[in-house]
Amino acid sequence: MNAAAMAEHLQTTLHMLYWNPDIQIMNQWDDSLTVNRPDENYYYWWQAHAADVLLDGYARNGNVDYLNRLEQLFHGILRSNGGTFRHQYYDDMQWMALAWLRAYDMTGAQMYRESVADLWEDIRGGWNAYMGGGIAWRKNQLDYKNTPANAPAAILAARLFQRFGDEADLAWAQEIYDWNKRMLTDPADGFVWDGINRLGDEKIDRDWQFTYCQGVFIGAGLELYTCTRDSTYLEGACRTVIAVKSRLCDSATGMLPDEGIDDTGLFKGILIRYLLRLVDIYPEFELPAEIIEQNAIMLMEHGLDGIGRVGTDWRKPPEGSIQLSVMLSGVILLEAYASLQTK
């Protein structure tokens, strides 16, 4: 089965159903009648992943249409967010910065690099002494710390060091990673918990077991391994993948769980992105490729509807209106599988 052709098909469906040419951002739903519902928030961080997905398409086939859409999306997000990329949520800003750093890598356009620098300055301000360190989740709740606001920051800091060589960025990456590992990683198997002190009780949310947290912690370890060649970072990433297999994947099929709609609709795609990064860095470890392949084949054979939409459960076609977050995860999966088939 040609994963590249299927990835392109899903990219076309994504653009057809979600792109809003009037404001140049992605609609939240594929049904235009529900886009402006009064009970719907503007999901800024979904737009960051939409940008990353456009870069996936460009990386696969070099079609400049992807870069043109990316530039339009850049300006559309800026307008819709009040003329700035800064935001209330530190994790959201980290995703935006990661997308624009990748855009700078692939295009050399200074507007992307300048946006990353501005976001990184704001993100660093989220580090404080509550819970022994770590970056806060949001600016009006500085004592709640979680993996989503720390592991992507470590990825960002490490990649900034790789690109521009500032030792301070490497130090940030290491300190953030060390906090996340010490506070929110199960020492028994490397599984990553979501957060601590959400309710002001200094307790860890051990029952919040998400693919997202595993993915970003894996990614942070991989980027630090790339920076330092310290094998403990790579070993930690591999250990977490094994925990993903044992705790989250269906034992019979290898399928990742249905984590629902809204923000959680993006979680599996994020894990897949960093599993693919592990394949790039350490192809001898076969489990990440196996997880990607099993999930992608199931999605292609059983999980798409007639026009190429994706649901929350990759084992069956979606029904009803589909959120952008959910669709993006499916596109990330098939772009990852297409990349895997070229290796």
C-alpha positions as CSV (number, residue, x, y, z in Angstrom):
1,M,0.0,0.0,0.0
2,N,1.4,3.4,-1.0
3,A,1.5,5.4,2.2
4,A,2.8,8.5,0.4
5,A,-0.2,8.6,-1.9
6,M,-2.5,8.1,1.1
7,A,-0.8,10.8,3.1
8,E,-1.2,13.2,0.2
9,H,-4.9,12.2,0.0
10,L,-5.4,13.1,3.6
11,Q,-3.5,16.3,3.2
12,T,-6.0,17.3,0.4
13,T,-8.9,16.3,2.6
14,L,-7.5,18.4,5.5
15,H,-7.2,21.5,3.3
16,M,-10.6,21.0,1.7
17,L,-12.5,20.6,4.9
18,Y,-10.7,22.8,7.4
19,W,-8.9,25.6,5.6
20,N,-10.7,29.0,6.1
21,P,-9.5,31.3,3.4
22,D,-11.2,34.3,5.0
23,I,-9.1,34.3,8.1
24,Q,-6.3,32.0,6.9
25,I,-6.4,29.5,9.7
26,M,-7.7,26.0,10.1
27,N,-11.4,25.7,11.2
28,Q,-11.8,23.6,14.4
29,W,-14.5,21.4,12.8
30,D,-15.1,20.0,9.3
31,D,-18.7,21.1,9.5
32,S,-18.8,24.9,8.8
33,L,-22.1,25.1,10.6
34,T,-20.4,24.4,13.9
35,V,-17.2,26.4,13.5
36,N,-18.5,29.5,15.2
37,R,-20.4,27.9,18.0
38,P,-20.4,30.2,21.1
39,D,-19.3,27.3,23.3
40,E,-16.1,26.7,21.3
41,N,-12.8,28.1,22.3
42,Y,-10.1,29.1,19.8
43,Y,-7.5,26.3,20.0
44,Y,-4.3,28.1,19.3
45,W,-2.1,25.1,19.8
46,W,-3.9,23.0,17.1
47,Q,-2.8,25.6,14.6
48,A,0.8,24.9,15.5
49,H,0.3,21.3,14.6
50,A,-1.4,22.2,11.4
51,A,1.8,24.1,10.5
52,D,3.9,21.1,11.3
53,V,1.7,18.9,9.2
54,L,2.1,21.3,6.2
55,L,5.9,20.9,6.7
56,D,5.4,17.1,6.7
57,G,3.8,17.4,3.3
58,Y,6.6,19.6,2.0
59,A,9.3,17.3,3.4
60,R,7.7,14.4,1.5
61,N,7.2,15.9,-2.0
62,G,8.7,19.4,-2.1
63,N,5.5,21.0,-3.4
64,V,5.8,24.7,-2.7
65,D,2.0,24.9,-2.2
66,Y,2.7,23.6,1.3
67,L,5.0,26.5,2.0
68,N,2.6,29.0,0.6
69,R,-0.1,27.7,2.9
70,L,2.3,27.7,5.7
71,E,3.1,31.4,5.2
72,Q,-0.6,32.2,5.0
73,L,-1.2,30.2,8.2
74,F,1.6,32.1,10.0
75,H,0.0,35.4,9.3
76,G,-3.5,34.1,10.0
77,I,-2.5,32.8,13.5
78,L,-0.8,36.1,14.2
79,R,-3.9,38.1,13.4
80,S,-6.3,35.7,15.2
81,N,-4.1,35.8,18.4
82,G,-4.0,39.6,18.7
83,G,-0.9,40.4,16.7
84,T,1.4,38.2,18.8
85,F,2.4,34.6,19.1
86,R,2.6,34.9,22.9
87,H,-0.1,33.1,24.8
88,Q,-1.5,32.3,28.2
89,Y,-0.4,28.7,28.0
90,Y,3.3,27.8,28.1
91,D,2.8,24.5,26.4
92,D,0.9,26.0,23.5
93,M,3.7,28.5,22.9
94,Q,6.2,25.7,22.9
95,W,4.4,23.9,20.1
96,M,4.2,27.1,18.1
97,A,7.9,27.7,18.6
98,L,8.8,24.2,17.5
99,A,6.7,24.6,14.3
100,W,8.3,27.9,13.4
101,L,11.8,26.6,14.2
102,R,11.2,23.8,11.8
103,A,9.8,26.2,9.3
104,Y,13.0,28.3,9.6
105,D,15.1,25.1,9.1
106,M,13.3,24.3,5.9
107,T,12.9,27.8,4.4
108,G,15.5,30.1,6.0
109,A,12.8,32.8,6.4
110,Q,13.8,35.2,9.1
111,M,10.2,35.8,10.3
112,Y,10.1,32.3,11.6
113,R,13.3,32.5,13.5
114,E,12.3,35.9,15.0
115,S,9.0,34.4,16.2
116,V,10.8,31.5,17.8
117,A,13.2,33.9,19.7
118,D,10.3,35.9,21.0
119,L,8.4,32.8,22.1
120,W,11.4,31.3,23.8
121,E,12.0,34.4,25.8
122,D,8.5,34.3,27.1
123,I,8.6,30.5,27.7
124,R,11.7,30.7,29.9
125,G,9.7,33.1,32.2
126,G,7.5,30.1,33.2
127,W,10.3,28.4,35.2
128,N,9.8,28.9,38.9
129,A,10.6,27.3,42.3
130,Y,7.1,25.7,42.9
131,M,7.4,21.9,43.0
132,G,11.1,22.1,42.9
133,G,11.3,23.8,39.5
134,G,9.8,23.2,36.1
135,I,7.9,25.4,33.8
136,A,4.3,26.2,34.7
137,W,1.4,25.1,32.6
138,R,-0.1,28.5,32.3
139,K,0.6,32.1,33.4
140,N,-2.2,32.3,35.9
141,Q,-1.5,29.0,37.6
142,L,2.3,29.1,38.3
143,D,2.3,26.3,40.8
144,Y,0.9,23.6,38.5
145,K,3.7,21.8,36.6
146,N,3.2,19.1,34.0
147,T,5.0,17.1,31.3
148,P,3.2,19.0,28.5
149,A,4.7,22.3,29.6
150,N,8.2,20.9,30.2
151,A,9.2,18.1,27.8
152,P,8.4,20.2,24.7
153,A,10.4,23.0,26.2
154,A,13.3,20.7,26.6
155,I,12.9,19.7,22.9
156,L,12.9,23.3,21.9
157,A,15.9,24.3,24.0
158,A,17.9,21.4,22.7
159,R,17.0,22.1,19.1
160,L,17.9,25.8,19.5
161,F,21.3,24.7,20.8
162,Q,21.8,22.4,17.8
163,R,21.0,25.2,15.4
164,F,22.7,28.2,17.0
165,G,25.2,26.8,19.5
166,D,24.2,28.8,22.6
167,E,25.3,26.8,25.6
168,A,22.6,28.4,27.8
169,D,20.0,26.7,25.7
170,L,21.6,23.3,26.3
171,A,21.7,24.0,30.0
172,W,18.0,24.9,29.9
173,A,17.2,21.6,28.0
174,Q,19.1,19.5,30.5
175,E,17.6,21.2,33.6
176,I,14.0,21.0,32.3
177,Y,14.5,17.3,31.3
178,D,16.0,16.4,34.6
179,W,13.1,18.0,36.5
180,N,10.6,16.1,34.3
181,K,12.4,12.8,34.8
182,R,12.7,13.3,38.6
183,M,9.2,14.5,39.3
184,L,7.0,12.8,36.7
185,T,8.6,9.6,35.5
186,D,7.8,6.2,37.0
187,P,11.2,4.8,38.1
188,A,9.9,1.3,37.6
189,D,9.5,1.4,33.8
190,G,10.0,5.0,32.5
191,F,6.3,5.7,32.0
192,V,5.6,9.4,32.2
193,W,2.8,10.9,34.3
194,D,1.0,14.1,33.3
195,G,1.4,16.6,36.1
196,I,1.8,17.6,39.7
197,N,-0.2,20.0,42.0
198,R,-3.0,20.5,39.6
199,L,-5.4,20.8,42.6
200,G,-2.9,22.5,44.9
201,D,-2.4,19.3,46.8
202,E,1.1,18.5,45.6
203,K,-0.2,15.2,44.2
204,I,0.8,13.6,40.9
205,D,-2.0,12.8,38.5
206,R,-1.0,9.1,38.2
207,D,-4.3,8.1,36.6
208,W,-3.7,10.6,33.7
209,Q,-1.9,8.2,31.4
210,F,-1.7,9.8,28.0
211,T,0.2,9.0,24.8
212,Y,1.1,12.7,24.6
213,C,3.3,12.6,27.7
214,Q,5.2,9.6,26.5
215,G,5.8,11.2,23.1
216,V,7.2,14.5,24.3
217,F,9.5,12.9,27.0
218,I,10.8,10.5,24.3
219,G,11.4,13.5,22.1
220,A,13.3,15.4,24.8
221,G,15.6,12.5,25.5
222,L,16.3,12.1,21.8
223,E,17.2,15.8,21.3
224,L,19.5,15.8,24.3
225,Y,21.1,12.6,23.1
226,T,21.7,14.3,19.8
227,C,23.3,17.3,21.6
228,T,25.5,15.3,24.0
229,R,25.8,11.7,22.8
230,D,25.1,10.7,26.4
231,S,23.6,7.3,26.0
232,T,21.4,7.6,29.1
233,Y,19.1,9.9,27.2
234,L,18.7,7.4,24.4
235,E,18.2,4.6,26.9
236,G,15.5,6.6,28.7
237,A,13.7,7.2,25.4
238,C,13.7,3.5,24.5
239,R,12.6,2.6,28.0
240,T,9.5,4.8,27.7
241,V,8.6,3.3,24.3
242,I,8.6,-0.1,25.9
243,A,6.3,1.2,28.6
244,V,4.0,2.6,25.9
245,K,3.8,-0.9,24.4
246,S,3.0,-2.5,27.7
247,R,0.7,0.1,29.2
248,L,-1.1,1.8,26.3
249,C,-1.0,-0.5,23.2
250,D,-3.6,-3.2,22.6
251,S,-1.8,-6.5,23.3
252,A,-3.3,-8.3,20.4
253,T,-3.1,-5.6,17.7
254,G,-0.6,-3.1,18.8
255,M,-3.1,-0.3,18.4
256,L,-2.9,2.9,20.4
257,P,-5.9,3.9,22.4
258,D,-8.9,6.0,21.5
259,E,-8.3,9.1,23.6
260,G,-11.3,11.1,22.5
261,I,-11.9,14.5,21.1
262,D,-10.7,18.1,21.9
263,D,-7.1,18.4,22.9
264,T,-6.7,14.7,23.5
265,G,-7.5,14.1,19.8
266,L,-4.0,15.3,19.0
267,F,-2.2,13.1,21.6
268,K,-1.5,10.0,19.5
269,G,-0.2,12.1,16.6
270,I,2.3,13.7,18.9
271,L,3.6,10.3,20.1
272,I,3.9,9.1,16.5
273,R,6.0,12.1,15.6
274,Y,8.6,11.3,18.2
275,L,8.5,7.6,17.6
276,L,9.5,8.4,14.0
277,R,12.3,10.6,15.4
278,L,13.6,7.6,17.4
279,V,13.5,5.5,14.2
280,D,15.7,8.2,12.5
281,I,18.2,8.2,15.4
282,Y,18.3,4.6,16.4
283,P,16.9,2.3,13.7
284,E,18.2,-0.8,15.4
285,F,15.5,-0.5,18.0
286,E,12.6,-1.9,16.0
287,L,9.6,-1.3,18.4
288,P,8.9,2.4,17.3
289,A,8.6,1.4,13.7
290,E,6.4,-1.5,14.5
291,I,4.0,0.7,16.4
292,I,3.8,3.2,13.6
293,E,3.4,0.5,11.0
294,Q,0.7,-1.4,12.8
295,N,-1.4,1.7,13.5
296,A,-0.9,3.1,10.0
297,I,-2.0,-0.1,8.2
298,M,-5.0,-0.4,10.4
299,L,-6.0,3.2,9.7
300,M,-5.5,2.8,5.9
301,E,-7.4,-0.4,5.7
302,H,-10.2,0.2,8.2
303,G,-10.1,3.7,9.7
304,L,-10.9,6.1,6.9
305,D,-14.3,7.2,5.5
306,G,-15.0,7.7,1.8
307,I,-13.4,11.1,1.6
308,G,-10.4,10.4,3.8
309,R,-11.5,11.6,7.2
310,V,-10.0,10.2,10.4
311,G,-11.7,9.5,13.7
312,T,-10.5,9.1,17.3
313,D,-10.4,5.3,16.9
314,W,-8.0,4.3,14.1
315,R,-9.7,0.9,13.8
316,K,-13.0,2.2,12.2
317,P,-14.2,5.0,10.0
318,P,-15.4,8.2,11.7
319,E,-19.0,9.3,12.0
320,G,-20.4,12.8,12.3
321,S,-18.4,16.0,12.4
322,I,-14.7,15.6,13.1
323,Q,-12.5,18.0,15.0
324,L,-9.2,19.4,13.5
325,S,-7.2,17.9,16.3
326,V,-8.4,14.4,15.5
327,M,-7.8,14.8,11.8
328,L,-4.3,16.1,12.4
329,S,-3.3,13.0,14.3
330,G,-4.3,10.8,11.4
331,V,-2.4,12.9,8.9
332,I,0.7,12.8,11.2
333,L,0.4,9.0,11.4
334,L,0.3,8.5,7.6
335,E,3.1,11.1,6.9
336,A,5.2,9.2,9.4
337,Y,4.4,5.9,7.8
338,A,5.2,7.4,4.4
339,S,8.6,8.5,5.7
340,L,9.1,5.1,7.3
341,Q,8.6,3.4,3.9
342,T,11.4,5.5,2.4
343,K,14.0,4.4,5.0
